[in-house]
Amino acid sequence: RDDPAFAERLIAGMRERRADRKDRTQFELIPDKYGGSTLAAVTQLLIRAEAEPGVRRLLDAYRLQREPVTELDGKVIRLRNRRGDPIELAHLAANLRRQGVPISVNYLTPMGGYIKSVTTPESTAGAAPVWPKAMGKRKKDKTPVRVVIIDTGIYGSRRGDGWLTGLETKRNREDLDDSPKNGFLDLAAGHGTFCAGIVQQIVPEAQIVPSKMLDSDGLAHELRVARALVSEVREGLRAGQHVIVNLSFGAETADDERPIALDVALEIIDEESRQAGLETVVVAAAGNFGHERPCFPAAFPTVTAVAGLTQGLLPAEWSSRGAWVDFSTIGEGVRSTYVPGKESPTVDTDFEEFPKDAWALWSGTSFAAPQVAGAIAKIAIEDRVTPTEAKRRLLTDASDIPLYGKKGEI
């Protein structure tokens, strides 16, 4: 945010790499009310289904094609005009919102270089944590709590130190050098692996389910994330488990409005959890924007928003904060599992090469959030309580920091 030239080069590079990739979401910069911009999928709007008939004639004038989103029970309609002007469509959505219509662009929910603080992963010296093999024998056992990590995936089956064993599948394997294939780690490579390692260090006996929804640039549009959120929670509920979801990404919206698809997804999983007699707790990173604007999904009232602290348990200036933040923990110099490969000089002039079975230090609210998700899971499993009660116990004795919620060291 303090280096517009770097941000412009970074985003231009991302767009150039994605230009001819049909498997990558194309995006535009959409102006916000603060004179800045945010990212949105090209020429796509989202509207709540119950509101669409009232503005159908206006939408027809913009030749918008309707696509009901079945994964969200048809409660959201995606509107597309592939040849339309994305800025014009963004203005259309903003004007309708002022009239009370629940409509918005299909926001991207980024992390990686776009949302993170200025740091990149750094090598860490010293002995790595020892994998608790006794727990490893129980890794296939069904636990009462499932921890879902929606992120860039995971790179774990080729590790030789025991950590992350059994978590990687063909569907969730992280892409390390794909955008572009140039011999360097991609912008967000290792992010999901790092988050999974944090949870596993805290609660190795939990069932951890990595879900690969963000690409190796750290991007996915909110509709993709919302679909995954509903699908993963439903799978956990069908298995008779409470579900804790970690979301280490987020976006600021044009008018600070709630993203439509994520809002509906949270409503669906809340209702279905109640019907199943189980609980779902969603934990999300507050963001690294360094101010009080809401960052979604963390800023939703039903989501546990986690801000970042320094190693000295002081408020981190780079962390997003506000009355919507629930908890804060150390997000500076967090250590976890990482991936092999060489950093790109695009994002770090002092680029390093990481070996097999790498561990690294990384900073950001992305790595504060999974500590809280892991702590809630640990308390729920060990004390045999629900995730909501586990969260209450985690927060009960913690002290307050204005705008950073309760603080604790995990």
N, C-alpha and C positions, 0 to 999 in steps of 0.2 A: 504493500500500500504506500510505503514511503519512497518507492523507486518506480515511478510510472514507466520509465523507459525499459526497465527489466521486465515488468509485467507485460508491456506491449510486445516485446520480443518473445517472451515465453508463450503467450496466447497465440501469436502469429505462427510460431513454430508448431504448436499443437494443431492448429487448423490446417496448416500445410501438410503435416504428416497424415491427417485424416481424410484429406480431400478426395482421394480415390478409393477409400475403404468403405464398402457397403456394410461391413460388420462393425463400423464405428459410428456413433451418433454424431451428426454434424450439428454445430451450434452457432449461435449468434450472440453478440453483446447487446443486451437490452437496457435502455436507460432507466435509472431509478430516480426517485423523487429527491435524492440528495445530490444530484449532479454527477453521480458515478454510473456504474453499470453492473449488471449481473449476467449470468450465462443462461441461455434457454435453447432448447432444441429448435431447429429451424422450422418455421411455419407450422407450429403445432400449438393449439389451445386446448385446455381442459375445462369442462363445465360439469357441474352436478346435473344429473339426468332430470331431476324434477324441475329444474329452472330452464331447461333448453326449449320447451314448447313456447314459453313466453317471449323468446327473442328469436324464434326460428326465422321469421321474415327478414330480420336484419342479418342474420348469419347467412341466409341464402344469397343476399346481395354481395357477400364476399366469397361466394362459391365454395363454401367450406363443406368438405365431405365428413359425414358422421360415422364414427366407429365406436359403438358401445363396448366398454371394457368388461368382458365377461368375468375375468379374474377378480374384479371388484364388484361382482354381483350386478353388473349393469348400472351401478349407481353413478358412474362417471362416463362421460362421452368425450372421446378424443375428436377434435375438429382439425382437419388438415386442408391446406391449399398449397400444394407443392410448388406452385409458381407465384405464390403471393409474396408480398413485401413483409418480412418478419417484423420490422419496426412498426409498420402500419397495423399489423395484427396485434402487436403488443399495446398500441394506443387504443385499439378497439376494446381489448380486455380491460384496460384501465378505466376507460369511460363507462363501461358496463358495470364495473365494480363500484363506481361512485353512485350508481343507481341501485345498488344492493344485489346485483347479480353475481352468484358465486362462480366466477370464471377467471382463469389466469393462463399465462403461458405455461408450457411444460418445462419447468425449471430443471437445470442440471444441478445435481447435488455433488459438488466436487470436493476433493481434498488434494493430497499430493502437493505439488508446488504452488497451486493456485490458492489454496486455503491455509497451508501450513505456515509456520513461522520460518524465519530465514535459514534455519539450520537444516542440514541433511544428515543422514545416518553417519555415525563415526565409529571406527573400530574401538573395541574395548579390550584392554589388557587384563591379565589375571585369569584365574580358573573360572570356567563357566559353571553355572549351577548343575549339580548332579541330578540326573533324572531319577525320580523316586520309583525304583523298579517294582517295589511291592505294590504300589498303586497301579503300575503299568499292567500287571496281571489282571486287573479288574477293569481295564479300559473298555471292554466290550459289554460289561454289565450295564443293565438299564438302571439309571439313577432317577430319582423323582424329579430332577431338574435338568432341563436341556438348555445349553447356552448356544445361541445362534449368533454367528458373526457374519453379517452381510458386509462384504468388502471386496478386495481384489482377488480373493481366493487364498490358496495356501500352497507352499512349497515345502513338503515335509517328508515324503516317503524316501527320499534319498539321503536324509541325514543319518549319521552314524552314531549320534550321541543319545538316541532314545527319545528325544523331545519331538513332539508332533507326530509320532508314529501312529499310523492308522487313520489320520484325519484327511489325507489327500485322496481324491478320486479323479477320474478322468474329467468329471464335470466341474470340479472346483480347483484344478491345478492352476497356479499362478503363471501368467505370462511374464517372463523376465526381460526378453529382448525381442519385442514384436513391433514396436512403434517408434522408429523403424528398426529393422534388423541390421544393426550396425556394430555389434560387438560390445555395446554398453547397456547397462541396466536402464530400463524405461523409467519415466518420471516417477511413477508410483510403485515400482516393483518392490516387493517385500513388505508392503504396508499391511496386507492381510495376514501374512506370516508373522509379523511383529505383534499384531494385536492378539492373534491366537496364542502366541507364546506367553504374553502377559497373563491372559486368563489361566493358562495351564500352570504357570508358576504358582498362582494363588490357590487354585482348586484343581489339582491334577486328577482327582477322582470324578470330576464332572464329565458328562457327555458333551463334547464340543462339536458343533456342526458349522463348518465354514461354508458360506454361500458366496459364490463368485458372481457378482452383479456389476461391479465397477471394473472398467478396463484398466490397462496398465498405465494410462495417463491419469488414472484416479477419477474418471468421469462415468456417470450414468445419468440418464434423465429420471426425474422423480417417478414417472409412471412405472418404469422398470423396477425401481426400488420398492414402490408400493406393492406391486404384484408379488415380488419376492417376500416381502414382509408378511403378507396374508398367507402365501403358500407355505412358508416355513413354519409359521405359528400353527396353522391347521395341522401340519404333519406332526408337530409335537403334541398337540392336544389329542389327536387320534391315537397317539402312543400312550396316552394317559399321563403325560408329564406337564408340569409347570414349565413355562418358557421364559427365559431371559434373553433379550435381543440386544446386541451391541451394534451401534451405528456410529462409526468414527468418520463422519463426513457431514457436510451441511451447506446451506446456501442462504444468503440474504436475498429477500425478494424485493421487487420494484417498489411496492408501497407498504412493505412490512406485512403483507397479507399472508395468510396461511396457504401453503401449497395445496391445491385441491385434492390430488390423488393421495398424498400422504395423509391428509385429514380424514378422508374416507376410509383408508386402510386401517388407521388407528381405531376408528369407530367399529369397523367390522371385527377386528381381533378382540376388542374389549367385549363386545356382545357375545361372540362365540366362546370366549373364555368363561364368561358367566354361565352360559348354557351348559358348558362341559363341567362346571363345578371346579375349574382350575384357574390359575392366574397367569397372566403375561405381564412382565415388566420390561419396558423398553428404555434403554440407557443410550444417550447420545452425546457426542462431543459438542461443547458449546461453540467451538470455532476459534480461529486465531486472528480475528479481525481487529482486536485491540480496542473495542468500544462497546457501547451498550445496545446497539441495534440487535433485534432478535435474529437468531440464526436457526433455521429449520433443518431437520426435525426437532432439534433440542428444545426449541422454544414452545412447542406444543404443551399445553397444561398437563397432559397425561404422560409425558415423557420425562424421565429423570435426566436433567441437563447437568453436565459435568464441565467445570472450568479448570484452568491450570494454575498450579502454584510453582514457585521456585523450589530449589533444593532446601532452602531455609524455611519452607512453609509460608512464604509471603506471596501476596497476589502477583502473578506474572502479568507484566504490562501488555504483552502481546495477546493475552487471552481475551476472548469475548466475555462479557459479563453483563449482569443486569438483574432485575428483580425476578426474572424467569429462571435463573440458575438455582439448582437445588443443592449441589455439592461441589467441592473442589478438592483436588489432591495433586500431588507432585506430577507435573507434566514436563519437567525439565531434566534432561539427562536420564530418561528411563531406559533400562536395559532389557533386551529381549532377543528372541530368535530372529535371525535375518537370513538372507539368501546369498548364494555365491555369485560373483560377477564384479565388473568394474563400473564405477560410477561414471555418468556422462559429464564431460566438462561443461555441458550446457547449463547444468544446475549447480555445479561445485567446481571452482577453479582448482581447488586442492583435492582432486578426486582420488579415491582410494579403490583398492581391489579387495574384495571380501572372499575368504576361503570357504570351502565346504564346512558345514556345521558352524557357520558364522553366528556370532552374537554381536550386537551393536548397541550404541546409545543413540536415542532419538528424542526429539522434543516436540510437543504439541498437545493440544487437548485430545487429539486422536488417541493418545496413549495414556491419558488420565481416565477416559471413559471405560476402557476394558478393565482397569483396576477395580472400578466400582461394580461393574457387571460381575467380575470374578468374586469380589467380596460378598455380594448379595447371594450368589450361588453357594459360596462356602458356608455362610451362616445358615442358609436354608437347608443344606444337606446335613451339616453337623448338628444343628439344633432341632432338626426335623420340624421346621416351620415353613410357612408359605413364603414366596419371594417378597410379598408386600410386608409381612411381619419382619422378614430379614432386613429389608430396607429400613424399616422403622428402627430396628435395633442398631443398625449402622449409624443412623443419624442422631439417635437419642442423646448420647453423651458428647457429641461433637460441638465445638464452639462455632460462633457465627463470624463471617467476614462480610461486611457490607458489599452487596452486588455479586459476591462469590458464593453465597449460600453457606452451608455447613462446611467445615474443613476437617480433613482427616488424612493421616498418613497410612497408606496401604502397602 
